[in-house]
Amino acid sequence: MAKTAPPVDVIVLGQHPAAYLACIFLRSGKSPLNVCHLTIPGEPWPDRLCLINPAFFNLHPDLGKLKKRLTLTGIWGVQFLSEKPDLRSEHKSKTVMGCVGLYSDIRKGLAELAKEAGVKCASPAKLQVKHVDAQGMDLVADGKPIRAKAMLLAGTLSAEDSRRLSLPEPWSAEDIREYSYVRLKHTKGVQPGAKATIPMSLDLCGQLSWAWMLPGDNEVQLSVERPIRGSKSSAELLQSWGTVLHLHGFLENNPKVGPSDIRTMQVPAAGALNREGVGNRTLLFGPAGGFFTACLEDIYPNSWSAVFAVDVLKSAINESHLQDALRPYREQWGTTLGEYLRGPQQNLRFLLPLVYRNAVMTSRLAESILLGKSVVR
C-alpha cells in the first residue's frame, strides 16, 4: 500500500451544508480535532429554495455570522389551501416561524466558515475507500492517500465503498419520497409582501401529497412531494398545484410546467428512524443518515444530527475500542431529534376537515410543520 501522509483525526464526506457544519463543530472547543473534508464526486444536490427552521441559527455561535451573509425571506405562518377556491385556513404568528434561503448560499457560507476554522477542504474527481482496520481507515482522493481514525458520512458512496464500511443497505421504497420543484423567476402576483405566509396543500389531487410555494428573492418555488410509487407523476402534481395557487389568487397565471423545468430529488423522509447509523468506524448523519423530517424539512434536522454525531465522535476518538464507543449514537439523538423527525402524528385523512374549520388545529399543524412541535398537547 502506498505510504500515507500523517493521519488526520476525522474525515467528513459530503457536500450537504450539514457536512460543513460538522467540520466546524469538530474544530470547536478546547480540543479541536484535525479534520479533512471531502466532497463526493458526482453527488447531486441541485440548487433550490429551502425552508429553514430559525432554530438552525442557534446550533453554533458561528451561524450568527452565516445569517448575516444570507438573503432570507421571513415566514410568519402557513395558509392551507384546498382544491376549492373558497376553502382555506391560515395560521399567522406574531414572530417569525421560518425563513427561506438558497441552498447554494447556505452551503457556500458554511464552506467558508469551515475553512476559516482550519478545516482542510477538497473536491476530488476520484475518491475511494481502500482499507479499514482496527486503528483507522485509508482513503485515496485523486491518487493521494489519506489516513484517518474515523469518518463522518453525510453523502452517498459507491456500493463497494459502502461494503468496506459495513454501511446499511440502500433505502427501501417505503423510506423514499420524491421531492420535485420548479423555480419561477419574475412571476407576477407572487411577491410575498410584509409577513409572508407559505401557501401549502396537504392533499394535492386527493393523494395526501404535500405541496408548497416558497417565496424567494424575485422568484418563487413550487414544490411537491410524493411516494416514488405514487399514481400521479411529479409533473402532474406540479401542474395541479399551479392550478390551486391560481384559483386562490397566489399566482396571476397558471404556469405551464414542462419536464425540462422540473428538478427532482429522492429523499429518505425520516429514514433515520428505520436504520442503524453506525458503520465501520463511521457515523452516518445528515442525508446519509436519513435526517429529513416526515414533512421533508432539510437544513435544520440534517444539521442538528451533526451535533450528535460530533459529540459522540469526540468522546470516542481516543478510546481503545472506538467502534464500541460509537454505539451510543442512536441513543444520543433518539429522544429529541427522533421526535422531531416524525412530524404530525395523526392520520391526515381524519385531520384535514378539522384543519379547515378549526383555528386551533390549523395553528397546531402549522407549528408542527414549521417548528417540529407535536400536534397533540
Backbone torsions as a table, in degrees:
resi	resn	phi	psi	omega
1	MET	NA	143.1	-179.0
2	ALA	-61.9	145.2	178.3
3	LYS	-66.2	131.9	-177.0
4	THR	-93.7	161.9	172.2
5	ALA	-73.6	167.1	176.1
6	PRO	-51.3	136.9	-173.9
7	PRO	-67.7	150.2	170.2
8	VAL	-97.0	167.0	178.2
9	ASP	-75.6	-48.8	-172.2
10	VAL	-138.7	136.7	167.4
11	ILE	-102.4	132.0	174.3
12	VAL	-112.1	124.8	-177.6
13	LEU	-113.8	136.4	174.9
14	GLY	126.8	152.3	-178.5
15	GLN	-108.9	4.7	174.5
16	HIS	-64.4	147.8	178.0
17	PRO	-50.7	-32.3	179.6
18	ALA	-60.6	-30.7	179.9
19	ALA	-65.8	-44.0	179.1
20	TYR	-67.7	-36.7	178.2
21	LEU	-65.4	-38.5	176.3
22	ALA	-59.7	-40.2	177.0
23	CYS	-60.1	-42.7	179.9
24	ILE	-63.7	-42.5	177.2
25	PHE	-61.8	-42.2	-179.1
26	LEU	-64.0	-28.7	179.3
27	ARG	-88.7	-6.2	-176.3
28	SER	-87.3	163.5	174.3
29	GLY	91.5	-173.3	-175.2
30	LYS	-75.3	-24.9	-177.9
31	SER	-126.0	74.6	-179.6
32	PRO	-65.1	142.1	179.4
33	LEU	-92.3	157.0	176.0
34	ASN	-82.1	115.9	-168.8
35	VAL	-121.2	138.1	171.3
36	CYS	-119.9	124.9	177.5
37	HIS	-107.6	133.1	178.1
38	LEU	-131.4	134.6	169.0
39	THR	-78.9	161.4	-179.3
40	ILE	-101.4	121.8	-177.1
41	PRO	-55.1	133.4	175.6
42	GLY	77.2	4.4	-178.6
43	GLU	-71.5	121.4	-174.5
44	PRO	-90.3	115.9	171.6
45	TRP	-133.2	85.7	-175.0
46	PRO	-66.0	152.0	178.8
47	ASP	-70.7	146.8	-176.5
48	ARG	-168.0	166.1	169.4
49	LEU	-80.9	135.5	-178.4
50	CYS	-121.2	137.7	172.2
51	LEU	-85.5	128.6	-172.9
52	ILE	-121.5	126.7	170.7
53	ASN	-66.9	130.6	-179.8
54	PRO	-57.2	-22.6	179.2
55	ALA	-63.1	-20.6	177.7
56	PHE	-54.4	-41.1	-174.6
57	PHE	-75.4	-3.8	176.5
58	ASN	-100.1	0.2	-177.1
59	LEU	-68.7	-31.8	-177.2
60	HIS	-151.6	142.6	-179.5
61	PRO	-54.6	-33.7	-178.6
62	ASP	-66.6	-18.9	-177.9
63	LEU	-71.6	-16.2	170.6
64	GLY	-64.3	-37.6	176.1
65	LYS	-65.2	-41.7	-178.9
66	LEU	-62.1	-43.7	-177.5
67	LYS	-57.9	-37.5	-179.4
68	LYS	-70.0	-21.8	-178.0
69	ARG	-89.6	-13.6	-174.3
70	LEU	-94.8	150.3	169.0
71	THR	-94.0	111.9	-173.3
72	LEU	-121.5	144.9	173.0
73	THR	-106.4	120.0	179.6
74	GLY	-71.9	140.0	179.3
75	ILE	-117.9	128.4	-174.4
76	TRP	-109.0	-0.9	179.9
77	GLY	167.3	-164.6	-176.0
78	VAL	-134.8	143.1	167.0
79	GLN	-113.7	116.8	177.6
80	PHE	-87.5	121.8	-175.8
81	LEU	-108.9	131.0	170.3
82	SER	-88.7	178.9	177.7
83	GLU	-87.3	5.0	172.1
84	LYS	-100.7	131.0	-172.4
85	PRO	-64.8	-17.1	-177.9
86	ASP	-106.1	11.6	-176.8
87	LEU	-125.2	110.8	177.7
88	ARG	-157.2	167.2	174.3
89	SER	-144.0	155.4	-173.5
90	GLU	-138.8	140.2	167.6
91	HIS	-122.7	123.7	176.6
92	LYS	-126.4	128.0	-177.4
93	SER	-91.9	164.3	173.9
94	LYS	-82.3	-11.7	178.8
95	THR	-127.6	162.9	-179.7
96	VAL	-66.5	129.3	-179.8
97	MET	-102.4	-7.2	180.0
98	GLY	-177.9	175.3	174.6
99	CYS	-147.3	157.7	-178.7
100	VAL	-118.2	129.4	177.4
101	GLY	-141.6	169.3	179.6
102	LEU	-81.8	132.5	177.9
103	TYR	-54.4	-44.8	-177.2
104	SER	-62.5	-37.3	179.2
105	ASP	-68.3	-40.3	179.2
106	ILE	-63.8	-46.5	-179.7
107	ARG	-63.1	-46.1	-179.6
108	LYS	-61.9	-43.6	-179.7
109	GLY	-62.6	-41.9	179.3
110	LEU	-71.0	-34.6	176.3
111	ALA	-61.9	-40.8	178.3
112	GLU	-64.7	-42.1	179.1
113	LEU	-65.5	-36.7	178.2
114	ALA	-63.9	-43.0	178.9
115	LYS	-65.8	-37.8	177.1
116	GLU	-63.9	-27.3	179.8
117	ALA	-83.7	-0.8	177.2
118	GLY	93.2	20.4	179.0
119	VAL	-84.8	133.7	174.6
120	LYS	-81.1	116.4	-176.1
121	CYS	-115.8	140.1	177.4
122	ALA	-149.9	155.3	177.6
123	SER	-124.3	81.0	-175.4
124	PRO	-70.6	150.7	175.0
125	ALA	-80.7	-25.6	177.0
126	LYS	-134.1	138.5	-177.8
127	LEU	-145.6	134.2	-179.8
128	GLN	-147.5	138.3	170.7
129	VAL	-85.4	119.3	-173.7
130	LYS	-95.9	-37.5	-169.1
131	HIS	-163.8	143.7	173.3
132	VAL	-132.6	131.3	178.0
133	ASP	-134.7	-169.1	-173.8
134	ALA	-72.3	-12.1	-179.0
135	GLN	-109.7	-16.2	-178.1
136	GLY	169.6	-157.8	-177.2
137	MET	-142.1	152.7	179.3
138	ASP	-119.5	129.3	174.2
139	LEU	-121.7	159.0	173.4
140	VAL	-126.6	122.1	178.8
141	ALA	-118.7	113.0	-176.8
142	ASP	51.0	43.0	177.0
143	GLY	83.4	-7.4	-178.8
144	LYS	-96.7	122.8	-179.9
145	PRO	-75.1	141.7	177.4
146	ILE	-132.4	128.4	178.6
147	ARG	-110.8	134.6	-179.8
148	ALA	-143.6	157.9	177.7
149	LYS	-77.5	-34.2	-174.7
150	ALA	-158.3	171.9	-177.1
151	MET	-136.5	144.4	165.9
152	LEU	-112.5	124.3	-173.5
153	LEU	-114.6	121.6	179.0
154	ALA	-114.9	1.8	-176.6
155	GLY	-130.8	-166.9	-174.8
156	THR	-108.4	125.1	178.6
157	LEU	-100.4	169.6	176.5
158	SER	-65.4	162.3	179.2
159	ALA	-60.3	-38.7	-179.7
160	GLU	-65.5	-46.1	178.9
161	ASP	-65.2	-37.7	179.0
162	SER	-62.5	-39.3	177.9
163	ARG	-64.9	-41.4	179.7
164	ARG	-61.9	-31.7	-179.3
165	LEU	-93.7	3.5	-179.5
166	SER	53.8	45.3	-179.9
167	LEU	-80.6	159.0	179.1
168	PRO	-61.7	162.3	176.1
169	GLU	-63.0	160.1	178.0
170	PRO	-57.7	159.2	-178.0
171	TRP	-60.9	144.1	175.1
172	SER	-82.4	164.0	179.4
173	ALA	-60.8	-27.8	-179.4
174	GLU	-69.0	-26.1	-179.4
175	ASP	-84.4	-26.4	-169.1
176	ILE	-88.7	133.0	167.8
177	ARG	-118.1	145.1	178.2
178	GLU	-95.7	121.3	179.3
179	TYR	-107.6	116.7	-178.0
180	SER	-123.7	148.7	-176.1
181	TYR	-153.5	158.9	173.9
182	VAL	-136.5	133.7	-179.7
183	ARG	-100.7	128.2	-178.0
184	LEU	-110.0	116.1	-178.5
185	LYS	-90.8	141.6	172.6
186	HIS	53.1	37.7	-177.7
187	THR	-81.3	131.3	-178.1
188	LYS	-74.1	144.5	172.8
189	GLY	79.1	16.9	-176.7
190	VAL	-125.4	6.7	-179.3
191	GLN	-63.7	131.2	-171.7
192	PRO	-67.7	-30.9	-178.4
193	GLY	70.5	-162.0	-177.7
194	ALA	-76.1	139.4	175.0
195	LYS	51.1	62.5	-176.1
196	ALA	-66.4	147.1	170.0
197	THR	-117.2	156.5	-179.9
198	ILE	-93.5	120.9	169.3
199	PRO	-69.8	137.6	-175.6
200	MET	-147.9	142.1	171.3
201	SER	-108.5	139.2	177.1
202	LEU	-103.9	-9.3	-174.3
203	ASP	-150.1	55.5	-176.0
204	LEU	-64.4	129.9	-179.5
205	CYS	58.5	24.1	-179.4
206	GLY	66.4	21.5	-175.4
207	GLN	-105.7	4.1	-171.5
208	LEU	57.0	26.1	173.6
209	SER	-86.2	139.2	-179.6
210	TRP	-95.2	150.7	178.9
211	ALA	-143.7	149.8	-178.0
212	TRP	-135.4	157.2	163.8
213	MET	-124.1	113.3	-177.9
214	LEU	-100.7	127.1	178.0
215	PRO	-86.4	135.7	176.7
216	GLY	-125.6	-161.9	-179.9
217	ASP	-82.5	100.1	179.6
218	ASN	64.6	30.6	176.2
219	GLU	-162.3	165.1	168.9
220	VAL	-132.4	160.1	177.7
221	GLN	-124.8	122.9	172.8
222	LEU	-93.1	127.1	-175.2
223	SER	-131.1	144.5	175.3
224	VAL	-137.9	154.8	172.6
225	GLU	-127.9	152.1	-179.7
226	ARG	-158.1	155.5	171.3
227	PRO	-65.7	147.6	-174.8
228	ILE	-66.6	-16.2	176.3
229	ARG	-106.6	23.1	-178.6
230	GLY	-67.8	157.2	-177.0
231	SER	-77.8	-23.7	178.7
232	LYS	-102.5	138.9	177.2
233	SER	-76.9	164.3	177.0
234	SER	-61.8	-39.2	179.5
235	ALA	-62.5	-41.8	179.0
236	GLU	-64.3	-42.7	-179.3
237	LEU	-66.4	-41.9	179.2
238	LEU	-64.4	-39.4	177.4
239	GLN	-64.9	-40.7	177.8
240	SER	-65.8	-38.7	179.4
241	TRP	-65.8	-38.9	175.0
242	GLY	-60.4	-38.9	178.3
243	THR	-64.1	-44.0	179.3
244	VAL	-62.4	-44.1	-180.0
245	LEU	-63.9	-37.6	177.3
246	HIS	-66.4	-43.2	178.9
247	LEU	-60.5	-34.9	-178.5
248	HIS	-91.0	2.5	174.0
249	GLY	86.1	12.0	179.7
250	PHE	-86.7	-20.9	174.5
251	LEU	-124.2	132.6	179.4
252	GLU	-67.5	-35.9	178.4
253	ASN	-131.4	147.4	176.1
254	ASN	-77.6	111.0	-175.3
255	PRO	-70.6	145.9	174.0
256	LYS	-90.3	116.6	-174.9
257	VAL	-101.3	115.4	177.1
258	GLY	-96.0	159.3	-179.9
259	PRO	-54.6	-35.5	-178.2
260	SER	-71.8	-15.6	-179.9
261	ASP	-84.2	-16.5	-169.0
262	ILE	-94.1	135.9	171.2
263	ARG	-114.0	140.1	-174.4
264	THR	-132.9	139.4	174.4
265	MET	-127.6	143.3	171.3
266	GLN	-100.5	119.9	-168.8
267	VAL	-119.6	128.7	176.5
268	PRO	-78.6	81.7	-175.5
269	ALA	-61.6	121.0	-179.3
270	ALA	53.0	28.0	-177.4
271	GLY	-63.4	-26.7	-179.6
272	ALA	-58.6	-26.7	-178.3
273	LEU	-70.1	-17.2	-171.6
274	ASN	-113.0	6.0	-176.8
275	ARG	-147.3	164.2	176.8
276	GLU	-81.8	136.9	-176.9
277	GLY	-105.1	15.4	-178.9
278	VAL	-117.4	122.9	174.1
279	GLY	-107.6	-155.6	179.9
280	ASN	-82.4	102.9	-176.2
281	ARG	58.3	27.7	-173.1
282	THR	-137.9	136.8	171.2
283	LEU	-112.2	134.7	177.3
284	LEU	-96.1	124.7	178.5
285	PHE	-137.0	177.2	179.5
286	GLY	56.0	-144.6	-178.1
287	PRO	-58.4	-36.0	-179.8
288	ALA	-63.1	-31.3	179.7
289	GLY	-90.3	-5.8	-179.4
290	GLY	77.9	36.5	-176.0
291	PHE	-92.7	45.0	166.2
292	PHE	-95.8	145.5	177.5
293	THR	-75.8	166.9	174.4
294	ALA	-61.7	-20.9	176.2
295	CYS	-88.7	8.4	179.5
296	LEU	64.4	29.5	171.9
297	GLU	-73.4	141.1	-168.0
298	ASP	-111.6	-69.5	-164.0
299	ILE	-62.0	-52.3	-173.8
300	TYR	-67.1	-54.4	-176.7
301	PRO	-64.1	-38.2	177.0
302	ASN	-63.7	-39.2	178.4
303	SER	-72.7	-35.8	177.7
304	TRP	-61.7	-36.2	178.1
305	SER	-61.7	-28.1	177.5
306	ALA	-62.9	-33.9	178.5
307	VAL	-59.0	-47.4	-177.5
308	PHE	-70.8	-40.9	-179.9
309	ALA	-61.7	-44.7	-179.2
310	VAL	-68.0	-39.8	179.8
311	ASP	-59.7	-45.8	179.6
312	VAL	-67.5	-43.4	-176.6
313	LEU	-66.7	-39.6	178.5
314	LYS	-61.3	-36.6	178.5
315	SER	-73.3	-28.6	-173.5
316	ALA	-92.5	-19.1	-163.7
317	ILE	-60.1	-31.8	-178.4
318	ASN	-106.3	10.3	177.5
319	GLU	-74.6	146.4	179.7
320	SER	-67.7	-28.2	175.9
321	HIS	-117.5	75.1	-174.8
322	LEU	-58.1	-41.3	-176.5
323	GLN	-58.5	-42.1	178.2
324	ASP	-65.7	-35.5	-177.6
325	ALA	-72.4	-15.0	177.4
326	LEU	-82.6	-16.3	-173.3
327	ARG	-60.2	-30.9	-179.9
328	PRO	-68.9	0.9	-174.1
329	TYR	-55.0	-50.2	-177.9
330	ARG	-62.7	-38.5	178.0
331	GLU	-63.2	-35.4	-177.6
332	GLN	-60.8	-44.9	-175.6
333	TRP	-97.0	-15.2	-169.2
334	GLY	-61.7	-39.2	-172.8
335	THR	-81.8	-19.9	-178.8
336	THR	-112.9	-62.5	-179.9
337	LEU	-66.9	-31.7	178.2
338	GLY	-59.4	-43.7	178.1
339	GLU	-65.5	-37.5	179.9
340	TYR	-63.5	-39.5	-176.8
341	LEU	-65.5	-28.5	-173.2
342	ARG	-67.6	-29.7	179.7
343	GLY	69.3	-161.1	-179.2
344	PRO	-57.1	135.5	-174.0
345	GLN	-90.4	-22.0	-170.6
346	GLN	-80.0	160.5	171.1
347	ASN	-70.1	118.2	-173.8
348	LEU	-67.5	-27.2	175.9
349	ARG	-58.6	-39.2	178.5
350	PHE	-75.1	-35.0	-172.4
351	LEU	-77.7	-31.0	-172.5
352	LEU	-53.9	-50.1	179.7
353	PRO	-59.3	-33.2	179.8
354	LEU	-68.5	-36.8	-177.9
355	VAL	-59.4	-39.0	-174.8
356	TYR	-82.5	-11.8	-179.6
357	ARG	-126.7	0.5	-175.9
358	ASN	-128.6	112.1	-175.8
359	ALA	-64.7	-34.8	179.9
360	VAL	-65.4	-43.9	179.3
361	MET	-66.9	-37.7	175.7
362	THR	-58.0	-46.9	-178.7
363	SER	-64.1	-43.0	-177.6
364	ARG	-67.0	-38.9	179.0
365	LEU	-69.3	-39.3	176.9
366	ALA	-61.1	-43.6	179.5
367	GLU	-69.0	-30.3	176.3
368	SER	-67.5	-43.7	-177.4
369	ILE	-72.2	-44.7	-174.8
370	LEU	-84.1	-34.2	-171.2
371	LEU	-119.1	-6.4	178.5
372	GLY	79.9	14.5	179.1
373	LYS	-76.4	155.9	178.7
374	SER	-75.3	142.3	175.1
375	VAL	-70.8	-33.5	-178.6
376	VAL	-88.8	120.7	-179.7
377	ARG	-138.4	NA	NA
